[in-house]
Amino acid sequence: MQTITGSAAGVPYTALPPRGVDGRAALIITWHMLDAPRTDAAFAAALPMADVPAWRVHLAMPMCGGRMVDGSVDAVVELARRDAVRAFLVPFVREAAAEFPAVLDALRSQLPIVDGPVGVLGGSLGGAVVLEVLAGGDVPIGTAALVNPAVRARWCRTSRRCRARRTSGRPRRTGSSTTTTTSPVSTVSNVLRCWW
């Protein structure tokens, strides 16, 4: 399968052309996850959608892959340590969504894409980008798909007792009900592991 790499409005991408389509074709834009597959190229390989008669353009997310500050995860880790949600995740999603209209304009000049609504797809935090794009309403969207979208964050105290409960997987009593505290999104360390 032919793969095209490039940059649109400063955002790197991996594009897969439609098979069996002469001339212009529809467009599907994707945003990858922060965990594997965590780059535009890896997402293109993991989710090629080869039978879809449309261009599939996988965009690089901010601070990922070729967009990492100084080629290192240090800046990401520092933002996540300060405040994983407000200093990193929210600005990350907003930046990816804000750059989308300019990226789309650039892609229309680079690739033979039909005018009109586009399809969008996002996995995990990329799903949050899709939701932000849909809510913004700046670009006509024909179809949207979410793959395990990151739509909520759960917080836990950092005391030793809480950490022990969180990692033990044993049920704990809370008032009159029993809950289990083994959610994969309950700690910042699980968020941080996405960048390695």
N, C-alpha and C positions, 0 to 999 in steps of 0.2 A: 504494500500500500504506500503510495506516494505521501510524503510528509513535507510540508512547507513550514519553515520557521521565519519569523520576522518580528517587526515591531510596529505597533499602531499607536500613535499619540504617546510614544514613550513606553508603552506596555508591551513586553515580549509576548509572543503567542506561538502556538503550534497549531497549524491548520491541516485538516484532512479534506481533500476535495471529494465531491460526490462521484460515485461510479455510475457510468452510463448516462450522464447528463451532459448534453452539448449546450453551450451557452451559459447564461446566467442561471443560478440556482438559489434556493432558499438558504437561510443562515441560522445555525444554532450556535450560541455562545455558551461556553461553560466556565465555571469557576471551580477550581479544585479544592481539596481538603487541606487541612494543615497536617494531618497524619497521612501516611502512605495511602494513595499516591499524592504526594505533596508538591508536585511541580506541574506546569502545563504539559510538558512532554510525557511525564509519567501518567497523568490523567488521560491524555490522548491514547496512550498505549493500553491503559486499563479499561477505557470506555470508548472504543473506536466508533461505535455505531455505524459500522461499515455499510449496512443495508439501507441506511437513511439517505434519501436522495437530496441531500443538502450539504453545504459546507459546514463542517464542524470545526469551530475555532475555539481552542482551549487557551484562555488567558492566564498569564502569570499573576498571582495574587501579590499585593504589596508585601515587601520584606521577605519574599520566598524565592528560592532558587536564584536566578540571575538578578533579582531585585533586592537581595540581602545587602545591608549596609556593610561595606568593606568585605563582602563575601563571607561574612561570619554571622552566627546567630546571637552574638553578644548584645546587639542593640535590642533584639526581640526579647531576650531573656531579661534585660534591664527594665524594659517597659512592663513586661508581665510581672516582674517582682514588685514594681511600684504599685500597680493596680491592674490585674489581669483583664478586667472588664473595661474600666474607664480609660486606662492609659494605652491599652493595646487592642483588644477585640473590637470595641465600638469604633475607634478611629480607623482601624483596618477595614472593617466592613463599609464604613462611610466613604473611605478613599476609593475602594474598588468600585462602589456604585457611582460615585461622583465622576470618575474618569470614563465611565462607560459610554456616554453620548459622543465624546470626542474620539474614543477608540472605534466606535461604530462608524462614524464619518470617515475615519482613516481607512478602515477595512473596506468600506464601499468603494474607495478610490483604488485600492490595491487588488481586490479580488472580484471576479465576476458574480456579484451578488444581486439578487432581485431587490427592487425597492419594496417597501412595505414592512409589515410587522415581522419581527424576528422571534426565534425560539430561544429560551434561556434555560439553563440547567445548572444546578449547584449541588455540591456534596458537602455535608457538614457545615463548616463556616462559609463555604461557597454558597450553600443554601440560604444562609442569612443575607448574603449579597443579593441573591435573586429576590428575596422578599423586599429588600431595600429598594431595588430597581423597580419592582412592581409598585411599591408604595409611592415612589417618587413620581411616576407617571410621565417622565420626560421622554421616553422612547416607547413607541407602539410595540407591544409584546403580543404575539399571536398564541404562543404556547409556553408554559412554564412547567418545569419538573424539579422536584426537590428530592434529593437522596439523603436521608437521615439528616435533615437540616438542624443546625445548631440554633435553637430558638429559646433556650433557657439556660441559666447558670445557677448552680446550687452552691451555697456557701456552707462552710463548717468552721466552727471555732478551731483555733490552733492549739488548744490545750493538749497535754499528754493523754488525758483520759479520752478526749474526743478522737485523737489520732488512733489510739488503741482500738476503740470501738469501730472506727471507720475501716481499719485494716483487718480486723478479726473476722468479719463476715457473720458474726453471731447476732441474732436478734437482740434488741435492747428495748426496755420498757420506756414508754413516753406517756405519762398519764395513765389512761386506761387501755391504751392500744399498744401493740408491739410492732416495731418497724425494724427493717434491716438497713444498715448504712454502708452498702458496698457499691454505690453508684460510681461509674467510671468518670463522671464529670464533677465529682464532689471535691476534688482537690486541685490546687493550682499545679501540683507536680504532674498530674495527668494532662493538664493543658500544655505544660511546658514540654512534655515528651514528644509532642508533635513536631518539634523543630529539629530533632536529631535523626 
